[in-house]
Amino acid sequence: MPDLTLHLPFPPSVNHYWRTAVRQGKASPYVSAQGKAYRKAVKRALGKERMAGRLAEPLRSRLAVTVGLFAPTGARYDIDNRMKGLLDALTDAEVWEDDSQVDRLVIERGEVIEGGGCVVVIRTRAGETTP
């Protein structure tokens, strides 16, 4: 499979993607409303790829992923805080079976662009499949 390039919305911070509720004295993490909205936005953005047949079924091989982050403002942010929500949204959208397939992850901060966004390039690792 050739590289798959996806143009997606700018991901929320992990601090906004996940929430924790305490029920019967036990902490239970859950996806926040902002996280659910991001998942939905990713699925919408992937519509063109699915229609073109490039995402007919989830990827099953070992993967190398490169992410370019383009923030909507010049506010400071940690690039690593954006990855969990992004990778989980791609799992939820069935781009791959599970983000544990990602063996290599490269993150790069790009320039500020109106509305923000991110570019994800997925490369399969030849001959390697998940167990």
Rosetta blueprint (number, residue, H / E / L):
1 M L
2 P L
3 D L
4 L E
5 T E
6 L E
7 H E
8 L E
9 P L
10 F L
11 P L
12 P L
13 S L
14 V H
15 N H
16 H H
17 Y H
18 W E
19 R E
20 T E
21 A E
22 V E
23 R E
24 Q L
25 G L
26 K E
27 A E
28 S E
29 P E
30 Y E
31 V E
32 S L
33 A H
34 Q H
35 G H
36 K H
37 A H
38 Y H
39 R H
40 K H
41 A H
42 V H
43 K H
44 R H
45 A H
46 L L
47 G H
48 K H
49 E H
50 R H
51 M H
52 A L
53 G L
54 R L
55 L L
56 A L
57 E L
58 P L
59 L E
60 R L
61 S E
62 R E
63 L E
64 A E
65 V E
66 T E
67 V E
68 G E
69 L E
70 F E
71 A L
72 P L
73 T L
74 G L
75 A L
76 R L
77 Y L
78 D L
79 I H
80 D H
81 N H
82 R H
83 M H
84 K H
85 G H
86 L H
87 L H
88 D H
89 A H
90 L H
91 T H
92 D H
93 A L
94 E L
95 V L
96 W E
97 E L
98 D L
99 D H
100 S H
101 Q H
102 V E
103 D E
104 R E
105 L E
106 V E
107 I E
108 E E
109 R E
110 G L
111 E L
112 V L
113 I L
114 E L
115 G L
116 G L
117 G E
118 C E
119 V E
120 V E
121 V E
122 I E
123 R E
124 T E
125 R E
126 A E
127 G E
128 E E
129 T E
130 T L
131 P L
